[in-house]
């Protein structure tokens, strides 16, 4: 048990001064101070603390060689303060679901960061049978390839909604084979159907190699388990050198102030200190989502 004191915690784009009581690599309590405790203390005052990031990246499943995976994870994740990967497996037929999942888990056995994944399917696979299989295997997100407006109208959405309940993995659109001028209208049609049929979904594509917002993380069930520093949560955080910033937020720190990232801690282990990065094979875990849309947050 120890205390991280004088923490400049960045939450909701505002800095909050507090101290964290840590026990068994989890946050036991957050308070203004713990002066009465006789424990080892770490002074975080020179830094701004944020939760570690969750990054969406679809390239990871294609990387098979350990050497390539190590270099990629260090460059694209650990050096950027990201300790959780969100990705997907490509599934063209229902019988491929379990073998593809097993294959990806094998690929990520040596991952030093945590991972969570959905599936990417053609729209013809949006069937009651397939969605029940996804629900049974707790697949937290289903990426759907959209190629035309017409195909959206052919899906029996009422039956689909029943098949998804109660796990309710959100459907996420992917625009891969549509002319640029038609993308806006297809997404508009998608949004209209999802709202009309009351189907859990995202209304825009997820940007590759970008941080997932709290709203998206909540929708797929990773928040508040990840990207959050709350009581009971794991000790996973980034420390950025402090400046006199009037306006500061996680996204700006990630995109424009990576040179200020000094320390990354993942589940109590220092993964990055200055320019030194620890690649700890197998330290990453498959994050299993029990309840998508855990909180009622705006989308």
N, C-alpha and C positions, 0 to 999 in steps of 0.2 A: 504494500500500500504506500502511495506517495501523493504529493500535491504539486500540481502545476499552478503557480500563482501569478498574479498580475497579467492575466491573459487578456489580450485585445481581440476578442472573439467577433468575427464578422458574421452577422446574421441579418437577413433581410436588408442587405446593403447598408447596415449600420454597425458601428463598432460598439461593443458592449464590454465593459471592464468586469472581469470575474475571476474566480479561481475554480479549478477542477480537482475533485478528490478521485483518485484512480485506485481501483482495486481489481486484481486479476485481469488486467488489460481491458477493463470496462470503466465507464464513467459512473462512479457511485453517487456523486452529488455535485451540483453546481451551485456556488454561493459567492457572495462578495469577497469573503476571505475565510480562512480556516486557522485563525491565529492560535486557537486553543489546542490544535493538534501537534503533537511532537512526532512529526514524520519528515522524511527526506523531502526537500522542496526544490523545484526547478523554476527559475525566474524566466517567464516568457515575455517580459515587458518590452524588449527590443524588437518584438515581432508582431505581425498580424497573423492570427490563427484562423484558418478556414478548414472545413471538412475536406477530405481528399475527394477527388473528382471521379465521376463515372463517364467513360468515353464510349461513344458508339463507333464501332469499326467493323466492317464486314470482310476485311482482308485476312484477318487472323486464321479463319478455317482453312485457307489455302496454303498456309505455311507449314510444311511438314518437318523440315530439318531443324534440329535443336539449335544449332548455331545461328540459323536465320531467325528463328523465333526469339532467341535471346537478344540479338542485336535490335530487332524490331520493337520488342517490348521495352527495352531500355530507352530507345530513342523516342518512341511515340507515346509512351505511358509514364514510366518512372521519372524521366527527366522533366515531365510536365506535371508531376504531382497527381497522376491518375493511378489509382490502385484497384479499380474495378472496370472490367471490360463488358460491354453489352454488344452482342453480335447475333448472327442467325445462321442456320443451316438451310441449304437449298433442298427442297423436297418437291419432286415432280409427280410422285404417285404415293398413295396412302401407305403401301407396304414398305416404303423407304424410310418412314418416320423414325422408327426405333433404331435401325442400323445407322442412320445418319447421326442421330443423337449420340450413340455409342462411339462412333468414329471421332466426333468432335471432342468428347470427354477424354478420349485417349490422346488426342493431339495436345490437349491442355493439361495433361497430367504434370508436366514440368513447369507449368506457369507459376511465377512468383506472385501474381496478382489474382484477385478473385474474378470470377466470370459468371455471366448469366446470358442465356441465349433464347431466342425465339426461333420460329421457322419462317422461311420464305416460300410462298406457294403461288401457282397460277390461280386465277380466279375460279377455274373449274373445280378446284379442290375444296372450295367452300361448300362442304356438304355436312349433313348432320353426323354421318359416320366419322368423318375425319376430325371434326371439331370435338366430338365426344372423346376421341382418342387423345387429342391434345389436352383436353380437360383432365382426363385420367392420368396423364403423365405430367401434369402441372406445367405446361408450356405457357409462359407468361405473356407472350406477344406473338401475333401472327401477321407477318408482312405479306401483303397481297399485291401481286403484279397486276397493274391496270393497263389495258391496251386500247379500250374504247368505252364510250358511254353506253352503247347498246348492251354489252355484256353485264353491266351492273343491273339492268332491269330483269335479267333472266334468272337471277338468284332468288330462291324462295326465302326472303329475309326473315319472315315471321317464324318459320321452322328453325332457321339458323339461330335466332335469338334464344329459343327454347333449348337448343342443343348446347349453347354456351353456358347457360345458367347452371350453378351459381358461381362458377369460377370466373367467368367473364373476362377472358384474356382480350385485350383491345386489338382491333384490326388496324394495321398501319399501312397506308398506301405507299406503293412504289411505282414511279413513272419511269418505265424503261423503254417502251417502244411506241411512244406517242409523239407526234410532231409538236414542236415547241408551242406553236400557236394554239394548240388544243388542250394543253396542260391545265390551264386555268379553268376551263369549262368542265373538264373531267373531274378535277378536284372539287369544284363547286357541286357537281352532281353527286359525288361521293359523300360530301358533307351533308347534303340535303337528305340523302337516303339514310345515312347513319343516324341523323337526328330524328327523322320521321319514324324510323323503325326502333328507335331507342336502343341502338346497338353500341356497346363500348368501343370507342375508336379514337384514333388521332385523325385530324383533318388535313394535316400537311405531312410531307415526307420528312424523315429524320436526316439531317445533314451529316455526311460522312466526316469522321474524325472531329466531331464537335461534342462539347459537353452536353449532357442531358439536363434539361431544366427540372426543377422540383416538380412541376406539374406533370411532366412526362414520366419522371421516375415514380411518382405516386401512381400514375395510371397503370404502369406495368408492375407495380408492387415492390419496387426496390427502395422506395422512401417510406418510412424514415430509417430503414435498416442500413441504408448506405447514404452517403452525402449529407450526413447529419451528425451533429454533436449534441446529443440529448442524454439525459440520465438513462443509464442502462445500455447505451450503445457502446460499440467497440471503440477503442482509442485509435482512431485513424484521422490524421490531420496533416495539414501543410503549415509551415511557418514561413512567412514572407518578411523580409526586412522592412521595418516600419518607416514610413515617410509622413510628412504633414499633408496627407491627401484629404481634400474636402469631400470628394466623391470617389468612392471605391466600391467595387463589387467583384464577385467571383469571376464573372466572365471577363472583365477587363484585366484582372490579375492574370488569368490564364492566357489571354491573347497578347497582351501588351507589356506585361511586367514579369515575364518568365525569368528574367535575370535577377529578380528579387527573391526567387524561391530558394530558400536556404536548407530546409529540412522537410522530409516527407516521412511520416510514421504510419505504418500499416499494421493494424491489430497489435499495437504495442512494440513493434520492431522497427527500428530506423532503417528505411529502405534507401534514403538518399540524404547525405550530409555534405553540403557544398557541392563539389564536383564528383564526389565519391558515391557510387551507386552500388547497392547490395542486390545481386541477383540471387534469390534464394529459391532454387528449383523445388516445385511441389508445395510451396507455402500458400499458393492460391487455392481457393476452394470454390466449388460450384455453389452459387447462391440460389437456394431454392425459394421460390416465391409462394407463400401460403395464401395470400389474399391480395390480388390486384386491386387498385383504387382503395387502399387501406383508409386514407383520409378523404373527406369530401373537399377537394380543392378545385378551384376554377381551372378549366382547361384552356 
